Amino acid sequence: MAIARLARHAKRPYGLCAKMTAVAIMGLCFIFVWSLFSSSSSSSVTIQRESFDDIAEPEPANNRVSNSKTQSEKKKSEKHESSREDHKVKVESDLESKKDEKKINGSASLSVNEHESREKGKKESSNKKGSARKLPHGMAKNGNSQEESESEESEKGEEEGEVVDGREEAADGQSEGNGDDEGEGGLIETIDEETTEKVEEQSSGSKNAGKKGKIRGPLFDPKAHYSWRLCSTRSKHNYIPCIDIESGIGRLQSYRHTERSCPRTPPMCLVPLPHESYGFPVRWPESKLKISYKNVAHPKLDAFTKKNNWLVQSGEYITFPQNQSEFKGGVQHYLESIEEMVPDIEWGKNIRVVLEIGCADSSFVASLLDKDVLTLSLGLKDDLVDLAQVALERGFPAIVSPFATRRLPFPSGVFDAIHCGECNIPWHSHGGKLLLEMNRILRPGGYFILSTKHDNIEEEEVMTTFTASICWNILAHKTDEVSEVGVKIYQKPESNDIYELRRKKNPPLCKENENPDAAWYVPMKSCLHAIPSSIEQHGTDWPEEWPKRLETYPDWINDKEKLIADTNHWKAIVEKSYLTGIGIDWSNIRNVMDMKAINGGFAAALSGQKVWVMNVVPVHAPDTLPIVYERGLVGVYHDWCESFGTYPRTYDLLHADHLFSRLKNRCKQPVSIVVEMDRILRPGGWAIIREKVEILDPLEAILKSLNWEIRMTYSQDKEGILCAQKTMWRP
């Protein structure tokens, strides 16, 4: 009221004094409010970051990225380093004093035989290589040199910048976020004034942090305090952050993105459990025949079960009758008819790795699994029935990904066969880009199997014309009398000779500098990639029959001895430690993820168990995913600064071997990776984390704040292992 009165007086001729008085009062109010704000922010701060570019780590001496710090920044870094060293020594001494006492179900703790971490610098690395490690439990030493070599190879790829093997768009997803902040900011960190200043510095230069000098500091602040809340999102307990639309603008019929698009800030909230309470999954192999309905309940799933006889809601379960399938006459007859049409298709021998487009009748995947065929189902973005979630609950490999204008997260020429049954995909639209993407990821000489019950003459003619233009050979075109399904089987050419014989060079061959393996946020191309012809390129020869394929290494792999050592190393760790020494009941484990796979050694070591492993090759690491597929395993490219393309509660075990230390310079909010682990891991699921001690100790505190149960910790020579189990707890 006083200010308003002064304003009225200011309009009068004698109002100059009133104007000056009003300005003075407003200035005093601003100073008072600002002083209150600054005093409170010195003791606590709520961190909600905009990008993933400003987290830093100690820079290797040979890194080409310039490190242009000011003197003040260096002093802060030294202070952080000294405090972190003191903290690390304390952690090591605590764990060392407990190592003789700690036991898991009567078994002693697990030993560590680990990578030499690049972050310790050249001097420390040379010292560590010269010292022997004590390896209890008979831990094999034969893989140690292999892991060191692999670590050095990974270092080289990362030190050369964020671009590895042409995957230059690894961080573009942040710029394409939907701008929604709902479901985020559930984490509150209380940190000291020095950390607050560092966060402000990082935020101010976040856009160029990846190109300029790195800010030294711990990955997880040891003084941070964590509190959590549930996500309040439209998709509720089925929230997939980079797939689901959470903007809340209008009444949208679909709540999925047409392309992968992540929130501007990583979700820092916990996905709730289903309202009707979550139950522990049915064990494998019984889950092939039935799953718990409340774990996958979805409004559209009810209507779907009423229209399809291959899945039936029966009480608290969804059952999958063996004699029922969307293929009339049964899926076994369908698979046998394919082999009859093309005898070279020997399921489980010549054909090992298959991509299933869409998650329809998963009896196809189940039957192929009985034939030793590993089938990865691609759950499309418009699959509102959530059949990919049903497939994962049954224990079958699946990922969720849009399929529109960008490449799928796979390398080129890796799938032995691609199957599309009853999928209404317009393969010929947009210049045939979708079919060209299938051509990219299909192995030379591989098979594209297309089946449908409804023939469309116009589409068939267009499809015939386009497949001829890319030189696919039609091996069979037949309508089965029993299943009443029309099946077309195409084969991709094995050499480039046939491309030269085309009258019309449309689509044209891609440029030589176009990397066919670049797949992360890379748009689909309207060109044909040349068939590999050099002995140094993968895909020149068809792999050995399964299971010889697992440990047969082709000529294009440069260092076979290194790969053999890696295989033996992980085999020793799995057999002598993971399967017996850390208390995991492997009868409850089916879906496994290796969050930082290199050559698939961990997955190969588990090949004798009744599990399947999703091998995730980080986009900033050397591209080893073709090797994974060459061995008859499956995997994807991924950037762990973003959420993974899967439903919540879909994995039983997560394995992270030095993942966090490798992401230190990439992800602005590393805690979000732990939140993502909590999202994709089932209650009762396990996480095995191998890391540096300075990372494991604050990481243990974060997991405890999530009410995870720490089952085992062990450290030696500044390296350690942490084994934790997720509980049913929600805030």
N, C-alpha and C positions, 0 to 999 in steps of 0.2 A: 504494500500500500504506500509506503514511504517513497519507494522508487517511482511508482506511478505518479504520485503527487509532484515529485521533482521533475518528472517528464513534462507534466502539464505546465509547470512554472517555466520550464526551459523554452516553451514556445513564446513566452512573453518577451518583450524587449529587454527586460532586466534579468533574463534567465541565464546569463553566462555563468554566474556562480553556481546556480543549480546544476548546470551541465557538468561543471568540473567536479562538483561534489558527487554526482552520480557515477562518473567515471572512476573516481577514487574508491568509492564503496565497492563497485564491481571488481576492481583490481584486488582489493583486500580479500574479498570473498574467494576469488580464484586462487590467490596465494595460500589461503587457509585450506582449501580443498586439496590443492596440490601437495601440500606438506603432509596432510593425513594420508594421502595415497602413497607417497614415496616412503613414508615410515613403515606402512604395513607391507609394502612390496619387498622391503629389505629382509623380512623374516620368512615370507612364503610367497610362492608364485604358482599359478596354475598354468601348466604348459599345454598348449594346443598348437601344433606346428602346421605350417602351410605346405612344406615340401619335404623331400627326402634327401636333400643334397648337402647338408651341413654337418653331419656327424663325422668326426675325424678320428684318425688313429696315428700313432708314430709312423712317420714316413720312411720307407726303405731308402737307403742311401742312393740307390741307382734309379729311383723313380724319376721319370721324365717330367712329372708335374712339378712346377716351381713352387717353392715354399717361401713366400715373402711375408714373414711375420714382422710385426713391429717389436720393439724391445719390451713394451709393456705386455704384449701377448706372450712373449717368451718367458717372462717372469712368472706369469700366471700358469703357464704350462709346466714350468719347473716345480712350482708349488704343488700342482696337481699330481705330478709324477712322484714326488717325494711322499706325499700322503698316500698315494696308491700303493707304492712299494711297501710302506709301513703296514698298510692294511693287508697286502698280499702275504707278507711274512707272517703276520698273525694268523691268517687263514691256514697257511701251510703248516704252521706249528700245531695248530689245533687239530687239523686232520691227521697229521703225522702221529700225534699222541694217541689218537683213537684207532689207528689202522690195525693194531693188534687186537683190539677189543671188539671191533664192529663185525657182526656176522649177519648173514641173511638166511633165515630158515636153516640155521645150523651150518651154513657155508661161510667161509671167510670172504673178505672183500675181493673185488675184482682188481686186477692189475691194469696198468696203463702202458700201451705201446703205441706211441702216437706220432703224428706229423710234427716236424720242427716248424714252429709258427714263424711266419715271416715278420710279424710285428716286433720281434725281439731284436731285430737288426742283425747286420752281418757279424759283428763281433761276438754277440751272444750265441748266434747259430754255430759259429765255428767252435766255440767252447763246448757247446752241448754235443756236437758231433764227436768230439774227442773223448767224451765220458760215457762209460757203460751204465746201463740201467739195470736195476734189479727187477726181475720179472717173476713174481710169484705165480702160482697156479700153472706153471709150465707154459706161460705165454710164449708163443713162437716168436723168434727174432728174425725169421727170414723175410718178413715183410717190412721191416723197419726202414731199410734203405729205399724200398719202393715208395713208401709213403712220403719219405723226405723228398724223393725225386718228383713225385706227383705234386707235392706242395710247392716245390720250386717252379714246376711247370705252371701251376696255378698262379703263383706270384708273378711270373713273367707276363701272363695274359692280363692280369689286373693292373700291373704297373704300367702297361702300355696304354692305359686309359680305360674308359668305359666301353669302348668299341672293341668287341671280340668277334672275329669271324663274321663281320658284316652285320652283327646284331646291334646296330647303332641306335635303335629306337627303344632301348631297354627301359628308359625312364619316362617315356612319353605318356604313359597312362595317367600320370598325375594331372597333366594339362588337359585331359579330356574328362575329368571328373564331372559329375552332375551338379556339383556345387552344393550338395546337401550336407548339412552338418548334423542331422538327426542321428542319434545313436552313437555319437562321438563325444569325446571329452569326459568320459566316465572315470578317467584316471586323474587323481589329484596327487601331484608330487610336492612335498614340502622340502625345499632345499635351501642351502645357505646363500649368503649374499654373493659370494664369489661365483657360484654356479649360476645365479641369476644374471650376473653380468655377462658370463660366457654365453648363456642362451640368447641374450639380447644381441651380442656380437654375431652369433651364428645366424639369427633371424635376419639381421640387416644385410648379411651377405649370402643368403641361402641360395640365390639364383646362380651365383658363380662359385659356390663352394667346391664343386667338383673339379673346377678348372684352376682355382687358385690354391694357396697354401691351406693345409689342413690344420685344424685346431686340436691340439693334444688334450687328452682327457680320457677318463674311464668310459667304457661302453655304457655301463649302468652306474648311475650315481649311488655310491654306497650309503649316502645319508638320506636318500629319498624315502618317503613314506607313501604307501600305495593304498588307495581305497577304491572300491569298484561299485558299479551299478549295472543293472540290466539294460540291454538295448531296447528302445521303444521304436521299433521299425514295423513297416506294413507287413513284411513277410514273417515277422515274429520269430518263432523257433527254427525256421528254415532260411534264415538270413544268409545270403551270399553277397558280400559287400560290392564286388565288382560286376555283378550280374543284375542284382535287384535294383529297381528304381525306388529311391526313398525321398524324392523331392516333395511329394504330396501335392503336386500341382494338378488340380482337376481330378475328375473321376476317370482314371485310365483303365481301359479294359485289360491291358497287359501291364504287369509290373516288372517286366524284364527289359534290359537294354537291348537295342538292336546291335550294339557292339560292346565289347568289354570297355567299361568306363568306371573307374574307381572314385570313391569320395576324395575330396580335396585333402582332407586330413584322415589318417588311418583310423578306423574305428577303435576306440579305447573302452568299449563296453562289452559286457559278456552276453552271449546269446542265451535266452532262457530255454529251459527244458519244455517239452510238450506239456500242455495243460493237464492232460489226463495221466500225468506222471510217466516218466521214462523207465523202461525196463531193460535189463541187460540183454543184449542180443542173443538169439538162438545160436548155439555153437555150430561150427562147421564139422561135418558135412550136412548136418540136419537142416541148416539154413538154406540149402538148395531147394528144400521141399516146403519150408514154412518160415515165416518171420513174424515178429510181434507187430500187430497192426498199429498200436499206439505210438510206436517209434517212427512210423512213416505216414501217420494219418494226415489226410489232405482232403479238402472239400471235393475237388475234382476227381480224386482217386475213387471215391465212393461210386460216382457215376460210371467211371471207367470199368470198375470190377463188374458192374451189372451188364455191360455190353460185351465183355470179353470173357471167354471161358477158360483161358489159360491161367488166370489167377482168381481165387475165390476167397471171399471174406467168410471165415468160419470162427465165430466166437472172438477170442482175443488174438487170433492169428489170421494172416493171409497165407493161404496154401497155394501150391503150384502143382496141380495134378500132372503126373508124368505122361499120361495118355492124351493130354490136351495141349493144343498149340494153335497158333493162328494159321499154321500150315496144315491144311486138310490132309489127313493121312499120317500126320506126325512129323516132327522135325527130323527124326532119324531117316525117314524116307526121303525127305527133302535134301539132306546132306549126301545121302547115297546117290540120289539122282544127279547131283552136281558132279560127283566123282565119275559117274558113268558117262556123262556128257564130255568131260575133260579128264581122262585117266591120269594126266600128269599132276592133277590136284590130289595129292595124298595127304589127307588131314593128319596132322601130328608128325609128319616126316618132312615132306617137301614144303608143306605149309605149316608154319609155327606161329607167326605173329599176324593177327588180323585186326583191322579196324572196322567196327560196326557203326554205321552212320545212323544215329537215333537209337533210343533205348525203347524199342517196342517189345516184342516177345523175347524175353531173356532166356527162354528155353533154347534158343539158338546158341547163345553163349554157353549155357550149361552143358549142352550136348557136345559142343566143340571142346570144352574143358575136359570132358571124359576121354577125348581123343588126343590129349596133350597139346591142344591148340590154345594159346593165350590170346584172348580176344579183348581188346580195349573198346568199350562202348563210348560213343560221343553223344552226351546229352545235350541237345540243342537248346538254344536260349528260349525258344517258344514252347518248350516241353512243360506246359503248366500242370501236367498230370504228375510230375516229379518221378518219372519212371527211372531216372538215373539214381535217385535216392533209393528206390526199391532194389535196383541192381546192386548197389553198394551194400545195402543191408543184407542181401543174400550172400555177399562175399565175392562179387564179381568186379573186375576192374572197370572203372568209369570215371570220366571227367565231364564237367559242364562247361560249355564254351559256345559263344555266338559263332555263327558261320554265315558271314555276309560279304564283307569286303576285305577282311584281313586274313592273312595266312594263319593256319592252325599251328599250335606250338610244337611242331614236330620237324625234324630234319628231313632232307630230301631222300627219296629212294629207300625207305626203311620197312614199309609194310609189304608182306608177302602177298596179301590179298586185302581188298576192301569190299565190304558187303553192304548193300543198301536194299533192305527188304520192305516193301510197302511204304517207302518214304517219298513224300510228294515234293521233292526238291526240283526246281526248274534248272536242271543242269546246263541247259543251253542259253539261259538268259545272261544279260550283261556281257555279251561276247564270249560266253562259255567259261568265265573266270572260275566258277565253282568246279567245273570238270578239269580245268587246267591245274587247279590246286590238288585235285585227286591225282593227276598225272605227276605232279611234283613229288608227293610223298609216297607214291607207289614205286616199289622196287622194279628196276628194268626186268622185263619178263614176267612181272607180277600180274595178278588177275583182279579185274573189277567185275563183281557179280551183282547184277541188277535184277530184281524180281518184282513183279506186280501182278495183280489180278484184273486190272482195268487197263486195257490197251487204248491208247489215244493215238490215232493214226498220224495226226499232224505233229505231235511231240515226238513220235517215233521216227518220223522222217527227218526232223531237225536233228535229233540225236544221232541218227545214222550218218548224216552229212558231217556233223561236227566231229564225231569219233573218227571218221575217215580222214578228216583234215589233220588230226593229230596222230594219225597212223596207228590207231588201235585196231587190232585184228579181232573180228568177231569169231570166236571159237565155237560157240553154240548159241542157238536161239530156238527154244523149245518150250511148249506148254505141256506141263506134266498132267497126265490124265487123272491121276489120283488126287494130287494137291490142287489141281486147277490153277496153278500158278505159272505164269509165263516167266521164263528165266533167260536172261542174256548174259553171256560170259565173254568179256573182252580181255585182251592181253596187250600189255604195253610192250612196245618194241625193245629189243635188246641191244641195238646199235643205232648209230646216227645215219647209216647208209640210206635207210628208207626215207628219212627226212629230205635228203637231197633229190629224191625222185619225185617229189610233189610238184605238180604243175603250178599250183598257186601256193606261194609261201605264206599262207595265212592260216593260223597265227604264225608269226615269224619266230625264229630262234632268238632266245634272250642274248643280250650282250655278254661277252666273255667275263666282264668284271661284275656281273650280276651274281651274287652269292645265292645259290639255291637253298642253302641251309639257314639263311637269315629268316627268322620267323616271328620274333617278338615285336608286336605292333608294326609289322611290315605289311603294306597293302599287297593284295593279290596282283599278280602281273598277267597281262594279256599276251604272254609269249611262252614258248616251249624251251625248257632247259635242255641242253644237250645231254645225251646219254654219256655217263662216265666211260672213258676209254683208256685212261692212263692207269698204270698199276698203283699209283699213289692215291687214287680216288676210291672212295667207298662206293660199292654198288656195281663194280665191274664183273664180279662173279657171284653166282648164287651160293648162299651159305650151305654148309654141311647139313645133313639130316639131323633132326633132334633125336637124342640128346647130345650127340657129338658136337653139335654147334656151340654148346655152352663153353667149351674149353678148346675150341679150334680157332686159331687166330689167323686171319687172312693176311695176304702180303701187303695190303695198304696200311696196316698198322705198323708204325715205324719201329717201336721198341717192344718186341714181343716178350723179352725177358722181364721187362718192367711190369707188363701186364700179368705174366705168370706169377711174379713175386707178389703183386697186389692180390691176386686170387688166393694164393697160399696164406698170405697174411690174414685176410678176413676169414678164411676158413678156420684158421687156428683160433681166432678171437671168438667166433660164433660157437664153435664146438666146445672149447674149453672154458668159456666164460659166460657168454650170453645165454646159452641153452641150459646151463646148470648152476651158474654162480651168482646170479643176481635176483633170484626169487620169482621170476616170471613164469606164470602158468601158461605154457604155449598152447595148450588145448583151447584157450580163450582168444588166441591171436589168429586172425585171418588176413585183415587188410593192413599192410605195412607200408610206410613211406620212408625212403631214404632222402632226407631233405637236402643233402649235398652229395649226391652220387658223383663219382668220377668215372670209373670204368665198369660199374655194376658189380664190383667184387663182393660187397655186402649182400646184394640180392642173389648172386650166384652161390654164396655160402649157405643161403637159406633155401636153395632149390629142392633140397631133400625134405623140407618141412611142408606142411599143408597150409602154406601161405602164398600170397602173391605180393610183389613189391613194386610200388610206384617210384621209379628212379627220377628224381628231380635234379636237373642240371641247371644251376643258377646262370642267368644270362650274362653275368659279368665274368664268368669263369671260362677256361678253355673249353671248346666244344667237343665233348667226349660222348655226346648222346648217340651218334651213329654207332659207336662201339657197343653201347648197351643193346641196341636193336640187333646188331650183327650177332650177338650172343644169344638171341632168342628171348630177350627181356623187353619190358616196355618202360617208357618214361616220357617226360615233357620238359620243355624249357619253362623257367619261371623266374620272376623277380620277387624275392621275399620282402621287398619293401611294399608289396601289395598283397592282397588276399588271394588265396589259392582258389581255383575253380572247382569247388566241391561243396556239398551240403555240410552243415554242421554234424558233428558226431558220426563221422564216416570212417575213421581210421582207429585201429586197435593199438598200433605202436608207431611212434615217430622216432627216427634215428637221425641225430644231428652231429656230424663229425666236424668240429671246428667251423660251424656255420656262422656263428655270431662274430667271431674275430674276422671273418672274411667280409662281413657286411658293415664293418665299422665305418668305412668311408662312404657308404651309400645311403643307408636308411637314416633319416633324420630322427626318427623315434623308434629305436630298436625294441623298446618295450612292446610295441605293437606286434612284433613277431611272436612274442610269448602269448599275447592275446589271441593271435591267429592260431597258434598251437592249441590253445584252450578251446577254440571254436571247432576245429576239425577233429579233435580227439574225443573219443567216446568216454563217458563216465566209466571208470574202471580201467581205462586205457593207460598205456605206459609211454614214457619218454626216456630215451637213453641219450645223454648229451655228453660229448667228449670235448673238452675245451681247456683253455688256460685257466689257472686257478684264480687269477684276478677277475675273470669273467664269471666263473662258476659260483663264487661266494655271493655276490649281489644277486645273481640269477636264482640262487636257492631262496633268498629272501623274497623275491618276486613270486616264485612258485608257492611259497608258504602263504603269501598274502592272498593267493587264489585258492587256498585250502587244499593244494595238492599235498600228498603225503610223500615225503622224501624217504625213499627206501634204502638208498645207499649213496655215500660219497666217498671218494678216494682220490688222493693226489700223490704225485711223485715227480720230482724234477720239474716243478712248476706247471706240470700238466695234470689234468684230473678227469674224473668221470662222475657223472651224477645220474642217478636212476630215480625217477619219480613216477607216481601214479595219480591220475586225476580222480577226484571224488565226485559225488553228486551235488556238492555245494554250489549254491547260487546266492548272490547277495539279496 
